[in-house]
Structures are given as C-alpha cells and as structure tokens.
Amino acid sequence: MEQYVYNRYAAYLKEHYGQKVYKLPVHIDVSCPNRKNGKYGCTYCGEKGAGLEQKSDAFCVEGQLKKNMDYIAKRYKAKKFIAYFQSFTNTYLPVKDFKENMEQAVQENIVEIAVSTRPDCIRKEYLEVLKDISEKNKIEITIELGLQTANYHSLEKVNRGHTLVEYIEAAMLVKQYDFHLCTHIMLNLPWDDRTDVVESAKMVSVMRSDFIKLHSLYIEKGTVMAEQYQNHLFEICSVEEYKERVKLFLEYLSPDIAVQRILSRVPEEDSIFSNWGQSWWKIRDEIEAEMIAENRYQSKKFHYLGGSGVKEFF
C-alpha cells in the first residue's frame, strides 16, 4: 500500500466528490492593480500571469470550458470538473463583468468554481455574486489567494503591492462565506530563510486555509526578476535546501489542509531558471521518499496553537 506523508489534494477531491475531478484553467481579460499606470507588477510576474499551463484562451469562458471539457473527457473519461479562473487577478474588474464571467462557468458537470485573486482585491460584492451562484446551482466555491510568504519584507522586495495584513483580512472574509480557501506560497524567495518557511506554514494554518499550493521560484523570461538574476543581484537556494524547506513547511502545517502541489511546473521555453534543471515530478518524488525515510510528515510539529505554552497545567 502506498504511503502518503501529506494530505494530497487529488485524494481529497476523490473523497469529497466521489470520483476523480479535473481542473480546467480559464482565462478572462483581466490584469491586476499592481500593473496599471506603467507599473511592472510583481518582479517575477510575466505577460501571462500564472497562466503558462493554459490550453486555450481564444474563446469566451463558456467556450473555453466546453473545449477543454471535451478534450479531458475524451482523454481521461472524466465526468466532473472545476472551472479554474487562474491568470492574474480575477476579481480586478467591474462586478457586473465578474458576474457575467462566473455565470458562464455554470455548466453541466462543473462542480466547483475556483477564483484566483490577490488579498487586496477581495470585496463582499464579488463574494456575494459567488454565493448566489453557489446557492442557486449547487456549485462549490474556492478562492485562491497569492500570499507567497509571511515575510512582509520579502513581499516588498518583489513589489507584491500588499502586505501580510491584507492576506489576513481577505482570508477572514472568505471564511465568513464558508467558501474554500487556497493559499499560494513560494518557499524559496531569495530573501526568506527557514524561519519564514515555518511562519508561513503557521500563518496559513491559523487562517484555516483549506488548501495550499507550494511554488518553487522560477525565473520567467522578460521579467524584472530575470534581469536581477542575470545581474547576480540575488541567489536562489539549492535544490537540497528547497526540499528541506518543503519538508519543514509540511511538518508545521495543519493536518486538515490538502496540498495541491509542492513545487512549480513551467515550460522550459518560458524560463531562464526552473527547478534546478530537473523535472518537477523527480524532485517531488525525492521529497516524498526522503520524508518517509526520515519519519517526517504533515502536521508532525503542529502543536503551537491552543495556548500551547500552558499545556502542562491541563
């Protein structure tokens, strides 16, 4: 029997929905507040935002979903899907337009809508739209927030445009609506160390994130960070250090959080540095094998909440 050292998202989906569920990336015409008025946005962000893995964005939302559903259904005999609004900031548009896009995602076999956005771009008006869609169509909602790190100094260095407090406020608001919350974390930003890794794990656990998506920093061509990297203004940690950071993060992570991924996946032609020149799945498999060998697992060190400092009196 295969041994798991962390709560896998795929297993969660199969248990939650009763069968395998596939994510379908959707692109809408949005940018983000960090890129307007001539600003370049986050230093690592390229022209496609987070949408490098997208299959097609040449159609409207309804058309994209139908095209991708047909493709995945034929290839994998899939029957249930998640409409994943992935690229850039999908709440950075008028509420009317947001509602129209979300309503197009209501299709047969779509069981969930996942909306990726920024912590400083969440307002009740948008969540009310999703609540109405969810209640009328029996569709679940996930909000994905890009925190990246609990180190607010690093957030400033990558020109993130928000601090830690915006994430806290946004996460609290999402949970008020009983939506699922997914948080994105980069574990190897050049200015972070293992203390920041632990603090990030604690932060997403305390904020009751339902899912976590871990990213290994890659350097996309044409970005500010690419120029900085080529000018040797920072160094990226070794792959061995990254693997240790993943293991440490998972040890401090709540056992209730499902892990969607533990490192990035990006086409080689789009980057000048990605996963130390190795396949993402190879590094993933090594992390999992090492955790088993070292008796390390998700939540092993999850004992810092609930007044842990006075536990000896109870």
N, C-alpha and C positions, 0 to 999 in steps of 0.2 A: 504494500500500500504506500502511495506517495506521501511523503511527509511535508507539511507546509509549516513555514516558520513565520508567516504573516497572513493576515486576513485578505485573501485575494478577491478583487472586485468581480472577476468573472464568476467565481463561486457564489458570491453574494447575489449577483443578478439571477443566476440559475435557481437559487433557492427562493429568492423573492418573487420571481415571475413564473417559476415552474418549468422553465426551459431556457435555452441559450438566447441571449439578447444581443443585438448588434447595434453599435453606434453609427449613425450616418451623419458625417460632417456637413454643415450647411453654411453657406456664405451669404451675407447680406451687405449692402453698400453702406458700411459704417467705418469710421476711423476711431479716434479717441481724443479726449480733451488735452492729452499730453502732446499731441502732434499738430495742433492748429496754430495759426498765426506764425508760420515759419519755424515752429519748434520741431525738433527731430524725434521727440518721444524718448522712450527708454533707450539707453545706449545699445542694448542688444537686439532691439526690435527692427526687423527688416520690412520690406514693402508688403509682404503677405501676412504680417502679424504672426499669429500662431497657426496659420493655415497651410503649412508646407505639405501636409499629407492629404490635402483635399483632392477629390477625384474630378469634380467639375463645379464651376460656379457660373456657367454660361446661361443658367436658367433661373427663373423665379424660385422661391422657396418650394412651392408645390412641385415644380418641375424637377428640381434637384433631388428632392426626396423620392419621387417616383422613379427617376432614372437610377438612383443608387439602390433603392429597394429592389428593383427588378434585377439588377446586377448581383447583389448579395444573395437574394432569394434563390436565384438560379444556381449560383456557385456553391452555396452552403446549405441550401434548403431551409433558410431562415424564415421565421414567421413573426417574430416580434422585434421591434426596433426602437431606438432612441434618436430623436431629432436633436442633433448637437450643433447649436449655434456657436461656432468655435472662434472665428477670426476677430481680432481686435476687440472693441468694446460694444457688445450687442444691446446695451441699454443707452448708448450715446446717439439718440435720435428722438424726434418728437414721439410722444406717447401714442398718437394716432397711427403713425407708421410702424411703431413697435407692435401695436396690437394687430395690425394687418399681417405682418410677417409671422407672428406667433399663431394666428388663426389658420394660416396656410399650412402650418405643421400638423394640424388636426386631421389626420388621415387614418384609414383603416390599418391596423397593425402597429401604429405608433403608440407605445405605451407610456412614453416619458418624453418630456422636453427638457433639455439641458441648455442653459444660457450662460455663456462665459462673459464675464464683465470685470470691471475694476471696483475696488472697495469704495472709491469716491463717486461712483456712478450708479448707486442703488438708491432709489426713492420709492415711497409707498405707491405712487401712481402706477409704476411698472409692475410691482408685485401684485397689485390689485387686478391688473389685467391677467396675469398668470393664475391668480386664484380663481377668477371667474372661468377661465378656460379649463382649469383643472376640475372644478366642481361640475361644470356642465358636461364635460366629455370623459370624466373618469380617467384623466391623464395625470401622471405624477410629474412633479417639477423638481429640477435640480438647478441651483445657482452655483456657478463656479467662479470663485474669487482668486485673482492672482495676488497673493501676498508676497511671495518669493523669499522673504526672510523676515525674521523677527527683529533683526538688527536694523534700526531706523537710520543709522549712519550709512550702512550699505545701500539702503533704499535711496538715499540722497545721492550717493556716488553714481548709481546707474540712472539717475534722473527719473526715478519712478513717478514722481509727481504726487505722491501721497505718503503718509507716514503710517506707523503702526496703529494709531488710534482710529483711523478711518476703517481699517480692517475690522477692528473690534466692534465698532458701531454698526458696520454693514452686516457682520455675522450675526449680531444680536437681532437685527431687523429681519433677516432671512428666517431665523429660527422662530420668530413670532408668528410667521405664516405657516409653520410646520413643513416648509419645503426642505428638501435635502440640500446640504451644503457640502461643496467640494472645494478644497483649498489647494492651490498650487504653490510649491516650494522649490527653490533652487538650492541645492546642498553644497555647491562649490563656487559660489561667488568669491572672487579673489580676496575680498576684504573680510570674509567670515572665517571663523575657526570652529572647533568642535563645541565650544560653549554656545555659540549661536545656533548650531545644529540642535542641541538639546533644548534650548529655549524655544526654537521654532516648533519642535515636537510638543512641548508643553503648551504652547500657545494654541495650536490647532486642537489639542485635546480638551483644554479648558473651554474653548469656544464651541465645543460639541460639533465639530466638523464630522460629517458622516463619511466622507471620502477624502482621500489625499492623493495628490498626483505629484510625484517627485521628478525633478528635472535635473539632468546633468547639463551644466552650462555648455552650449556650443556657440561658436563664433560664426555668425552668418555674414556672408559677403555683402559689402556695401554699407555696413553699419558703422556707427561711431565706435563701437567696441572693437570692430575689426581693425580700424585704424589705430586704436590704442594698443591692441595686441601686437600688431605688426611693428609698432614703435617701441615695443618692450616696456610699456608703462605698467604692466601687471603680469603676474604669472598665474597659471592655472595649476591647481594641486595635481598630484599624481593619481593614476587610476587606483592604486592601492589605498591612498588616502580617501578617495571618493567612496570606495567600497566600505571602508571603516565608518565613514560618516553615515552611510545608509544604515548600516547595522546599528549604530548608536541611536540614530533617529527612531528606528523601529522599536528599539528597546524601551524608549521613553513614551512611545505612542499608545494612546488608549486602545484597549483590545476591541472596542466597538467600531473603530474606524476601518473601513475597507480601503485597501491600497490599489489604486488604478494602475500605477506604473512606478518603477523605481529609477528610471533614467530616461533620457530623451531619445527620440527617434527622428532623424532628419536625413534627407537625401544628401549624399556626399557632394553633389554638384552645387549645392546651395551654401556650403560652409567652407571655411578655411581651417576650422578645428571642430571635431566632433568625436566624442567618446574615445579619445586617445588612439584613433585609427583602428578601433576594434568594433566588432558587431555588438549592437546593444544587447542582443539575447545572450551572447557569450559572457558579457560582464554580469548580466542578471543571473545566469546560471551559476557563475562563480560565487556571487554574493550568497545565493541560497545554499549552495553546498558548504560554504565556509560557516554560515550561521548554524547549520546542522552539526558540523564538526566541532564548533566552539560552544555548543549548547546555548545559543543566543536566539531570541525570538521576540516577536512583537509583544510589548507590554511587560517584559521581564522586569523593567525598572519603573513601572507605572505605580509608584507608591508615594507620590508627592502631594496628593490632594487630601481634602477632608480633615484638615488640622493635623497633618502627619507629625508635627512637632510635639504633640502632647499625647500621642497614642499609647505611651506606656502607662497612662493612668486609667485606661479603659480595658 
